[in-house]
Amino acid sequence: MSSNGNDTPVVRMENIVKRFGTVTALDGVDLTVNQQEVLCLLGDNGAGKSTLIKILTGVYTPTSGQIYFEGKPVQIRTPADARALGIETVYQDLALVNLMSITRNFFLGRELVHRLGPFNWLDVKEMDRRTHDALADVGIEIRSPGEKVEKLSGGERQSIAIGRALHFGARLLILDEPTSALSVAETRKVLTYITNAKERGLSVIFITHNMHHARMVADRYTILRQGKLVGNYDRDDVTQEDLADLIMGVREV
Amino acid sequence: MSTLTTNLVRFRHRLADMPEAVTLITFVIVFLFFSLAAANFLTPFALTNVLTFASVNGVVVLGVAMLMISGEFDLSVGATLAVAGYVFALSINAGTAPLVAMLFALIVSAVLGLINGLIVTQSGIPSFITTLGTMLAYRGIARAIGGGDMASFTAAEKPILFTVLNGTIDPLNNLFDPAANFRVSTIWFAVLAVVLSLVLMRTRYGNWTFAVGGNPGAARAQGVNVNRVKVLNFILCATLAGFAGLIQFSHRLSIDPLRGEGVELVAVAASVIGGVSLSGGVGTLVGATLGVLLLSMLEQGLVLMHLPIQVFRAVAGAILILSVAINTYMSRRE
């Protein structure tokens, strides 16, 4: 790798250890995400994928280990810290508030306001307009930004959460099992958004159980098993069977 | 499915998005019923009585509804109302300036709300249980500071603050014959309802309140400080309950150890009748206001029909269950 700034990995996590009481969830794991790369994080249930990602997004603090963002050491203590760095996460269940409108979800925590009297009032019209435009911009068509999210399909919800992350200038997009509950057609759409995000210059961490989906978009794989790093593999160096064996620990490649 | 049925389903779903519309329809039906069935219902006196009796509870309901939308309960509001009343009464009787006594009582109420909020958010004990406990504890505080006795305002001259909080509006009342029963409490209720409604629907804080009640995980992931929003709503709720206690004392000039008992249940009932969801994330203060007005109208109407108060309780209970049943049916998919 050259010393050129663009070759600095977006994120480097080094020797991450996380213990919950006496249970060691992560035992010295490393993770690197390069610029404009789709990294698939693979592993069976309990392998530590979620824990690792929650450390990166500020939900958990690591017991020990160091995180570098764009080459600089950083402390990520809260989800807000992660966001400030440009790390946007789309959680499978925790993406949207179903009872609220698309617009109110889109701008949640970053609402646009204008000042009138002693209060800051929501600028609903402007937020509606921007939500519509921003989603159209990444190829997501919605009927009305005022529509409640509960009226949308699972795929539409994922699209909106991804569209939101793209719109708010994420440097690194983390997708936690985004395709696990979707139909075939909807999955295809979501995978397209991942490719689009990469083309726009973002890096993506894609967490999945589905090796077929992983193969369709991944540049590289990082595999975890029982809280330990199994290894990093370039897309072309492993077959789908290799991946399955590595995840289950049947053999090493 | 025929076009008619499809349209009906669509209409039902649109109504389901505005549960307060159902409350409004119920309100109009009950209003029309009493207009026909109860003599003297359509008089300025009876109608202003509805407003006056709704106002003290209404101020409590606004806070309870807002807190419910953020996903939590407060069963201690009735006891908080009593504590505030005692602090206010005893401070004034001890010679404290009325305005200072009011601020003192409101601060005490806010602290009681803060305690509820901190217990719920820090321990994870459900607010239903937490505030059931603090309801008993705060009631104990009210008894203790009052020495178990009632406290009355005894000085000859009533402070101006009492008129500002809950005086009669005589120039308006005397326009009617027999005179109406407008009180300043109705203005406080109306102003608070409008201001808090705007806060809920048109500010960041309101947006966070809905999000925190609807899906706390999603709100947290978007950087919303979930616990802070909940604690603030607990404080708001308790402060409003305390304020209701002051309004009530300014009118009745006395407070007793049982004051405010049952208000917590009326507040939850009014909110639910008004379309506020028990599980959080859904509701409006317009609906909750309609809910408390509906209950007040029901009480006034049945009294005018010379029916015993037990009938009111039964009818109020039936309307509560019916409202939830209708809203559940409305939001069904098919």
Interface residues (C-beta under 8 A of the other chain):
Chain A: T57 P79 A80 R83 T89 Y91 D93 L94 A95 L96 V97 N98 L99 M100 R104 N105 F107 L108 G109 R110 E111 V113 F119 N120 W121 L122 V124 K148
Chain B: D17 L198 V199 R202 T203 R204 G206 N207 W208 F210 A211 G214 N215 G217 A218 A219 R220 A221 Q222 G223 V224 G281 V282
